[in-house]
Amino acid sequence: MADQHPTYLEPSELGTKDYWETYYARTLSHLSTKQPAPAVASSSSTNKPTQTQTQTQTQALSSSDDDTDDNDEVDDDSDPGTSWFSEHNAPEKVLDFLTDEAFPLAPCNTLPGRGQQQLPPHQPSILDLGTGNGSMLALLRKRGGFRGELVGVDYSAQSVELARRLQALRIHRAYLSDSDDSGDEDEGEDEGEGEAHGTGAKGAGTEIRFEEWDILSASEGEAGVVADGLGWFPYEQRGFDIVLDKGTFDAVSLSAEVVSGEERKRGKMVQRRVCERYPGIARGLVRPGGFLVVTSCNWTEEELVEWFTASAADAAAAISEGGDGGDGGDGGEGDGRKDRLVVWGRVEYPRFRFGGREGQGVCTVCFQRVVS
């Protein structure tokens, strides 16, 4: 079957590794003027920013250098990779979506109820692709109450270093839970009465792991092939329960890099933009039956569906069915495809009308990996 996807985005410096390395290096330098660098004993993570207005990005960089927060916080809004999404309250909305009781892997569905002290044997694991400053994982741990393994990866070594430092120093507001205003509570130390939306449970694996890794260095295919030899990958589960992408596919879509490969049907060598490889690799990082949550400000919801599913028609059918999620990996639709992503749900954002057309500034689609 020939590849089908929306029209490419115009390449931008926001799609280059040099841009993000430079940005996070400057952020680290700014942070070092506030706090001494701690001894770091964790791994890396990065949340890729994505937007095509280079002028807006330059302004964001300048404002971050001038930012002097009295509380020595490195605010989410100072990172262009998160500020575009924060403008639409996307981090909070994704947090609400993942912690809602309708989502099968929400803490309210996986943690023991009040009075029960023992955690179930397996808590959902989460991988954050292009984690940036690591703030999304911090929100999920501190305010969402997720107690499983949390891993953030980024191809920028500077991003990983920043995420590790912010976690060690606890100076980013994402590391505060709703009950932490009067003091810093060690993650998972107590029963977490104010966390997990009222579900008390002792924490497991309190530290978030941040690692340097370029997703495009992997191969498309099964998870064991995609992530071969990585110490942080849950091979026994065949992937993570939840994989997050907040702007990383946007950034990859702005890259001018191309890869050569053999065309599936005609046997001739063709060049493709590197973004075409991303959906297949991301799918392989999700365990069968698990979820991939993609947030974008450069693609519409319909375009994301086209990129990440074999056909928009199948995805539309999945949306209309509502999807009850579940933990099983078989739930196929009998269309003959053995390993695919189907749309499980979406996050709702305010919509606007302009020029007779309706749209929204950001979209989030939740896919489920179906293997049948």
C-alpha positions as CSV (number, residue, x, y, z in Angstrom):
1,M,0.0,0.0,0.0
2,A,1.5,3.4,-1.0
3,D,2.2,5.8,1.8
4,Q,-0.5,8.4,2.3
5,H,0.1,11.5,4.4
6,P,-0.8,15.2,4.4
7,T,1.4,17.8,2.6
8,Y,4.8,18.3,4.2
9,L,5.4,21.3,6.4
10,E,8.0,23.9,5.2
11,P,11.3,23.1,6.8
12,S,12.4,25.4,9.7
13,E,15.3,25.8,12.1
14,L,12.9,24.5,14.7
15,G,13.4,21.1,13.1
16,T,17.1,21.0,13.7
17,K,19.0,19.5,16.7
18,D,21.4,22.5,16.8
19,Y,18.5,24.8,17.5
20,W,17.3,22.9,20.5
21,E,20.8,22.2,21.8
22,T,21.5,25.9,21.7
23,Y,18.2,26.8,23.4
24,Y,18.6,24.3,26.3
25,A,22.3,25.3,26.7
26,R,21.2,28.9,27.2
27,T,18.5,27.8,29.7
28,L,21.0,25.7,31.6
29,S,23.3,28.7,31.8
30,H,20.5,30.9,33.0
31,L,19.6,28.2,35.6
32,S,23.2,28.0,36.9
33,T,23.1,31.8,37.7
34,K,20.3,31.0,40.1
35,Q,21.3,27.7,41.6
36,P,24.5,25.7,42.0
37,A,24.6,22.6,39.7
38,P,23.6,19.5,41.8
39,A,25.2,16.1,41.5
40,V,22.9,14.4,39.1
41,A,22.1,10.7,39.3
42,S,19.3,10.2,36.9
43,S,18.6,9.9,33.2
44,S,17.5,12.3,30.4
45,S,14.3,13.7,28.9
46,T,13.0,16.3,26.3
47,N,9.7,17.8,25.2
48,K,10.1,19.2,21.8
49,P,8.6,22.6,21.0
50,T,7.1,23.1,17.6
51,Q,5.7,26.1,15.8
52,T,6.6,27.6,12.4
53,Q,6.9,31.3,13.4
54,T,10.7,31.7,13.9
55,Q,10.1,35.3,15.0
56,T,7.9,34.1,17.9
57,Q,10.6,31.6,18.8
58,T,13.3,34.3,18.9
59,Q,11.2,36.4,21.2
60,A,10.6,33.4,23.5
61,L,14.3,32.9,23.7
62,S,15.0,36.5,24.6
63,S,12.3,36.6,27.2
64,S,13.6,33.5,28.8
65,D,17.0,35.1,29.3
66,D,15.4,38.1,30.9
67,D,13.2,36.0,33.2
68,T,14.1,36.4,36.8
69,D,11.5,34.6,38.9
70,D,11.6,35.5,42.6
71,N,11.0,31.9,43.5
72,D,13.8,30.7,41.3
73,E,11.4,28.6,39.3
74,V,12.1,27.8,35.7
75,D,8.5,28.4,34.5
76,D,7.0,26.2,31.8
77,D,6.2,29.2,29.8
78,S,9.9,30.1,29.4
79,D,10.3,27.0,27.2
80,P,9.0,27.6,23.6
81,G,8.4,23.8,23.4
82,T,5.8,24.1,26.1
83,S,4.7,27.7,25.9
84,W,2.7,27.2,22.7
85,F,0.8,24.4,24.3
86,S,0.4,26.2,27.7
87,E,-1.3,29.0,25.9
88,H,-4.2,26.6,25.2
89,N,-3.9,24.9,28.6
90,A,-2.8,21.7,26.8
91,P,-0.7,20.2,29.6
92,E,-3.5,20.5,32.1
93,K,-6.0,19.1,29.6
94,V,-3.8,16.1,28.8
95,L,-3.4,15.6,32.5
96,D,-7.1,15.6,33.0
97,F,-7.6,13.2,30.1
98,L,-5.1,10.7,31.5
99,T,-6.5,10.9,35.0
100,D,-10.2,10.7,34.1
101,E,-11.9,7.5,35.2
102,A,-12.9,7.0,31.5
103,F,-9.3,6.3,30.7
104,P,-8.5,2.7,31.5
105,L,-5.0,3.4,32.8
106,A,-5.8,6.4,35.0
107,P,-4.6,6.1,38.6
108,C,-8.2,5.9,39.9
109,N,-8.5,2.7,37.9
110,T,-5.1,1.2,38.7
111,L,-4.3,2.2,42.3
112,P,-5.9,0.6,45.4
113,G,-8.7,2.5,47.1
114,R,-8.4,4.2,50.4
115,G,-7.4,2.0,53.3
116,Q,-5.5,-0.4,51.0
117,Q,-1.8,-0.1,51.3
118,Q,-0.5,-2.5,48.7
119,L,0.0,-1.5,45.1
120,P,-1.1,-3.8,42.3
121,P,1.9,-5.7,40.8
122,H,2.0,-3.5,37.7
123,Q,1.5,0.3,37.5
124,P,1.3,1.9,34.0
125,S,4.6,2.9,32.6
126,I,4.9,6.1,30.7
127,L,7.4,7.2,28.0
128,D,7.7,10.9,27.1
129,L,9.2,11.5,23.6
130,G,11.0,14.8,23.3
131,T,10.5,15.6,27.0
132,G,12.3,19.0,27.0
133,N,12.4,20.2,30.6
134,G,10.5,17.1,31.8
135,S,7.6,19.1,33.1
136,M,4.9,16.9,31.7
137,L,6.2,13.8,33.5
138,A,6.5,15.9,36.7
139,L,2.8,16.8,36.4
140,L,1.8,13.2,35.9
141,R,3.8,12.1,38.9
142,K,3.0,14.9,41.3
143,R,-0.5,15.9,40.4
144,G,-1.7,13.0,38.4
145,G,-0.6,10.3,40.8
146,F,1.0,7.9,38.3
147,R,3.2,5.5,40.3
148,G,4.7,3.4,37.5
149,E,8.0,3.8,35.7
150,L,8.3,7.3,34.1
151,V,10.9,7.8,31.4
152,G,11.6,10.9,29.4
153,V,13.9,10.8,26.3
154,D,15.3,13.5,24.1
155,Y,17.9,13.7,21.4
156,S,19.3,16.9,23.0
157,A,21.9,16.2,25.7
158,Q,21.3,19.7,27.0
159,S,17.6,19.1,27.4
160,V,18.3,15.9,29.3
161,E,20.7,17.7,31.6
162,L,18.1,20.4,32.2
163,A,15.3,17.9,33.0
164,R,17.6,16.1,35.5
165,R,18.6,19.4,37.2
166,L,15.1,20.6,37.5
167,Q,14.1,17.3,39.1
168,A,17.0,17.4,41.5
169,L,16.4,21.0,42.5
170,R,12.5,20.8,42.5
171,I,12.3,24.4,41.4
172,H,9.9,23.9,38.5
173,R,6.2,24.4,39.5
174,A,5.3,21.1,37.8
175,Y,7.1,19.4,40.8
176,L,4.5,20.8,43.2
177,S,1.3,18.8,43.8
178,D,-1.9,20.6,44.8
179,S,-1.0,19.9,48.5
180,D,2.7,21.0,48.2
181,D,2.2,24.8,48.5
182,S,3.5,24.9,52.0
183,G,6.5,22.6,51.5
184,D,8.2,20.1,49.2
185,E,6.9,16.6,49.8
186,D,9.1,13.8,48.5
187,E,7.4,11.9,45.7
188,G,5.8,8.7,46.8
189,E,7.2,9.0,50.3
190,D,3.8,9.0,51.9
191,E,0.4,7.7,50.9
192,G,-0.2,10.7,48.6
193,E,-3.5,11.8,50.2
194,G,-3.6,14.9,48.0
195,E,-2.6,13.2,44.8
196,A,-4.0,10.7,42.3
197,H,-7.3,12.4,42.5
198,G,-8.0,11.2,46.0
199,T,-6.4,7.7,45.7
200,G,-4.0,7.0,48.5
201,A,-1.1,4.7,47.7
202,K,2.6,4.4,48.6
203,G,4.8,5.5,45.7
204,A,6.9,3.2,43.6
205,G,9.9,4.3,41.6
206,T,9.8,7.9,42.8
207,E,12.4,9.4,40.5
208,I,11.6,10.1,36.9
209,R,14.3,8.8,34.6
210,F,15.7,11.0,31.8
211,E,17.7,9.6,29.0
212,E,19.4,10.9,25.8
213,W,17.9,9.1,22.8
214,D,17.0,10.0,19.3
215,I,13.8,8.2,18.3
216,L,14.8,8.5,14.6
217,S,17.9,6.4,15.2
218,A,15.6,3.4,15.7
219,S,14.1,1.1,13.1
220,E,10.4,0.7,12.3
221,G,8.9,-2.6,13.5
222,E,8.2,-4.4,16.7
223,A,9.1,-2.8,20.0
224,G,12.0,-5.2,20.6
225,V,13.5,-4.1,17.3
226,V,12.8,-0.4,17.6
227,A,14.4,-0.1,21.1
228,D,17.0,-2.9,20.9
229,G,19.6,-2.7,23.8
230,L,18.1,0.2,25.7
231,G,18.4,-0.2,29.5
232,W,15.2,1.8,30.2
233,F,12.9,-0.1,27.7
234,P,10.3,-2.6,29.2
235,Y,11.1,-5.4,26.8
236,E,9.0,-7.9,28.9
237,Q,5.9,-5.8,28.3
238,R,6.8,-5.2,24.6
239,G,6.6,-1.5,25.1
240,F,5.3,1.2,27.4
241,D,1.7,1.4,28.6
242,I,1.5,5.1,27.6
243,V,3.7,7.0,25.2
244,L,3.4,10.8,25.1
245,D,4.3,13.2,22.3
246,K,3.8,17.0,23.0
247,G,5.2,18.7,19.9
248,T,7.9,16.3,19.1
249,F,6.3,15.1,15.9
250,D,5.7,18.8,15.1
251,A,9.5,19.4,15.4
252,V,10.4,16.3,13.3
253,S,7.9,17.5,10.7
254,L,9.9,20.8,10.4
255,S,13.1,18.9,9.7
256,A,14.5,19.1,6.1
257,E,16.3,15.8,6.6
258,V,15.5,13.0,4.2
259,V,16.1,9.3,4.2
260,S,16.5,6.9,1.2
261,G,14.6,3.7,1.0
262,E,13.0,1.2,-1.4
263,E,9.5,2.0,-2.5
264,R,7.3,-0.8,-1.2
265,K,5.6,-1.7,-4.5
266,R,7.8,-0.7,-7.4
267,G,11.2,-1.7,-5.9
268,K,12.9,1.6,-6.7
269,M,14.9,3.8,-4.4
270,V,13.1,7.0,-3.3
271,Q,13.8,9.7,-0.8
272,R,11.3,10.6,2.0
273,R,11.2,13.3,4.6
274,V,12.4,11.9,7.9
275,C,9.0,12.6,9.5
276,E,7.5,9.7,7.5
277,R,9.4,7.2,9.7
278,Y,8.2,8.7,13.0
279,P,4.7,7.3,13.3
280,G,5.8,3.7,12.7
281,I,8.6,3.9,15.2
282,A,6.4,5.6,17.8
283,R,3.9,2.8,17.4
284,G,6.6,0.2,18.2
285,L,7.3,1.9,21.5
286,V,3.8,1.2,22.7
287,R,2.9,-2.2,24.1
288,P,0.0,-4.0,22.4
289,G,-3.2,-2.6,23.8
290,G,-1.3,0.5,25.1
291,F,-1.8,4.2,24.2
292,L,0.0,6.8,22.2
293,V,-1.1,10.4,23.0
294,V,0.0,13.0,20.4
295,T,-0.4,16.8,20.9
296,S,0.2,19.1,18.0
297,C,0.0,22.8,17.1
298,N,1.2,22.4,13.5
299,W,-1.2,19.7,12.3
300,T,-5.0,19.5,12.5
301,E,-6.7,16.5,14.2
302,E,-7.6,15.1,10.8
303,E,-4.0,15.3,9.6
304,L,-2.7,13.6,12.8
305,V,-5.1,10.8,12.2
306,E,-3.9,10.4,8.6
307,W,-0.2,10.4,9.8
308,F,-0.7,7.8,12.5
309,T,-3.3,5.4,11.1
310,A,-3.4,3.5,7.9
311,S,-6.5,5.3,6.8
312,A,-8.6,8.2,8.0
313,A,-11.8,6.3,7.5
314,D,-10.7,3.6,10.1
315,A,-9.8,6.3,12.6
316,A,-13.1,8.1,12.1
317,A,-14.9,4.8,12.8
318,A,-12.9,4.3,15.9
319,I,-13.8,7.8,17.2
320,S,-17.5,7.2,16.5
321,E,-17.3,4.0,18.5
322,G,-15.9,5.9,21.4
323,G,-13.5,3.1,22.3
324,D,-13.6,1.6,25.8
325,G,-9.9,1.2,25.8
326,G,-9.2,-1.9,27.8
327,D,-6.0,-3.7,28.5
328,G,-6.2,-6.3,25.8
329,G,-4.0,-6.2,22.7
330,D,-6.3,-8.1,20.3
331,G,-9.3,-5.7,19.9
332,G,-9.0,-5.6,16.1
333,E,-11.6,-4.5,13.6
334,G,-11.1,-7.4,11.2
335,D,-9.6,-5.3,8.4
336,G,-6.6,-7.6,7.9
337,R,-3.9,-5.4,9.4
338,K,-2.0,-7.1,12.1
339,D,-0.3,-4.2,13.9
340,R,-1.8,-0.7,13.7
341,L,-2.9,2.4,15.6
342,V,-6.6,3.2,15.9
343,V,-8.1,6.4,17.4
344,W,-9.3,5.8,21.0
345,G,-10.3,9.3,21.9
346,R,-9.4,13.0,21.8
347,V,-8.9,16.0,24.1
348,E,-11.4,18.8,23.6
349,Y,-10.1,22.3,23.2
350,P,-12.0,25.6,22.6
351,R,-12.8,26.0,18.9
352,F,-12.9,29.2,16.9
353,R,-14.3,30.4,13.5
354,F,-12.3,32.4,11.0
355,G,-13.2,33.1,7.4
356,G,-16.2,30.8,7.6
357,R,-14.1,27.8,8.8
358,E,-13.9,26.3,12.2
359,G,-10.7,25.2,13.9
360,Q,-8.6,25.1,17.0
361,G,-5.1,26.2,17.9
362,V,-3.9,22.8,19.2
363,C,-5.2,19.2,19.1
364,T,-4.5,16.0,21.1
365,V,-5.4,12.6,19.7
366,C,-5.2,9.4,21.8
367,F,-4.4,6.3,19.7
368,Q,-4.4,2.7,20.9
369,R,-2.1,0.1,19.4
370,V,-4.0,-2.9,18.2
371,V,-2.2,-6.2,17.3
372,S,-4.4,-8.9,15.9
